[in-house]
Amino acid sequence: MLSPMLPHLGPFETHGLFVGLGVLAAALVFVTEARRRGQTDDRLFAVVAGALVGGAIFMRMGTWLQHVDLRDNATLTDHLRALDVAGLIDDDPRSDVASLVEATLQARAARLASGKSAAA
């Protein structure tokens, strides 16, 4: 006889709880091994933090690209709405950002036209 699944343990979702425990265990092993090997460069922790953030983002995005033919996949906006992160989607154009980009491109074009370096 199978026992019923427990989607929650107290106030925590079971899956999220064990993912968190796994990340915590990996962090403890990483810190212990880094100290043991004398690898204490601060940049290592930035790399690990970037890997965790990237992993969290691409874990959710992994279900987006399901088909080799890209036209068969949902649009990115539709996929994000299905993940219930529609609040992060801003369909209104940002006129202030567009005008800033336009001014920057015009300044670089003017510098190139005058013969000066456009790298500044």
C-alpha positions as CSV (number, residue, x, y, z in Angstrom):
1,M,0.0,0.0,0.0
2,L,1.3,3.4,-1.0
3,S,1.3,6.2,1.4
4,P,-0.2,9.6,0.3
5,M,2.2,12.3,-0.9
6,L,3.0,15.2,1.3
7,P,3.0,18.3,-0.7
8,H,3.7,20.4,2.4
9,L,5.7,19.9,5.5
10,G,4.4,22.4,7.9
11,P,4.5,25.8,6.2
12,F,7.0,24.7,3.6
13,E,6.4,23.1,0.2
14,T,8.2,19.8,0.2
15,H,10.0,20.3,-3.1
16,G,11.1,23.8,-2.3
17,L,12.3,22.6,1.2
18,F,14.5,19.9,-0.2
19,V,15.9,22.1,-3.0
20,G,16.8,24.6,-0.4
21,L,18.4,21.9,1.8
22,G,20.4,20.7,-1.3
23,V,21.7,24.2,-2.1
24,L,22.6,24.7,1.6
25,A,24.5,21.3,1.7
26,A,26.3,22.2,-1.6
27,A,27.3,25.6,-0.2
28,L,28.7,24.0,3.0
29,V,30.7,21.5,1.0
30,F,32.0,24.2,-1.4
31,V,33.1,26.5,1.5
32,T,34.7,23.6,3.4
33,E,36.6,22.4,0.3
34,A,37.6,25.9,-0.8
35,R,39.1,26.6,2.6
36,R,40.8,23.2,2.7
37,R,42.4,23.8,-0.7
38,G,43.4,27.3,0.1
39,Q,41.1,28.8,-2.6
40,T,39.8,31.8,-0.8
41,D,39.6,34.3,-3.7
42,D,36.5,36.4,-3.3
43,R,35.7,36.1,-7.0
44,L,34.9,32.4,-6.4
45,F,31.8,33.3,-4.4
46,A,30.6,35.7,-7.1
47,V,30.9,32.9,-9.7
48,V,29.0,30.6,-7.4
49,A,26.3,33.2,-6.8
50,G,26.0,33.8,-10.6
51,A,25.7,30.0,-11.2
52,L,22.9,29.7,-8.6
53,V,21.0,32.7,-10.0
54,G,21.5,31.4,-13.6
55,G,20.5,27.9,-12.6
56,A,17.3,29.2,-11.0
57,I,16.4,31.3,-14.1
58,F,17.2,28.6,-16.7
59,M,15.5,25.9,-14.6
60,R,12.3,27.8,-15.2
61,M,13.1,28.5,-18.8
62,G,14.0,24.9,-19.6
63,T,10.4,24.1,-20.3
64,W,10.2,26.9,-22.8
65,L,12.4,25.4,-25.6
66,Q,10.6,22.1,-26.0
67,H,10.8,21.8,-29.8
68,V,13.8,21.8,-32.2
69,D,11.7,23.9,-34.6
70,L,11.6,27.3,-32.7
71,R,8.3,28.2,-34.4
72,D,6.6,25.3,-32.5
73,N,7.5,26.8,-29.1
74,A,5.4,29.3,-27.2
75,T,6.6,32.9,-27.4
76,L,8.8,34.0,-24.4
77,T,6.1,36.3,-23.2
78,D,3.5,33.6,-23.3
79,H,5.8,31.2,-21.4
80,L,6.5,33.8,-18.7
81,R,2.8,34.5,-18.3
82,A,2.2,30.7,-18.0
83,L,4.8,30.6,-15.2
84,D,2.8,33.3,-13.4
85,V,5.5,36.0,-13.6
86,A,3.4,38.3,-15.8
87,G,4.1,41.1,-13.4
88,L,7.6,41.2,-14.7
89,I,6.5,41.7,-18.2
90,D,6.2,45.3,-19.3
91,D,4.5,45.7,-22.6
92,D,4.7,49.5,-22.6
93,P,7.7,50.9,-24.4
94,R,10.1,52.9,-22.4
95,S,10.4,56.3,-24.1
96,D,13.1,57.6,-21.7
97,V,15.3,54.6,-22.4
98,A,14.7,54.8,-26.1
99,S,15.5,58.5,-26.2
100,L,18.7,57.8,-24.2
101,V,19.8,55.1,-26.6
102,E,19.0,57.3,-29.6
103,A,21.0,60.2,-28.1
104,T,24.0,57.9,-27.5
105,L,23.9,56.5,-31.0
106,Q,23.6,60.0,-32.5
107,A,26.6,61.2,-30.4
108,R,28.7,58.3,-31.6
109,A,27.7,58.8,-35.2
110,A,28.6,62.5,-34.9
111,R,32.0,61.6,-33.5
112,L,32.6,59.1,-36.3
113,A,31.6,61.7,-38.9
114,S,34.1,64.2,-37.4
115,G,36.9,61.6,-37.4
116,K,37.3,61.2,-33.7
117,S,37.2,57.9,-31.9
118,A,33.7,56.7,-31.0
119,A,34.9,54.6,-28.0
120,A,34.5,57.4,-25.5
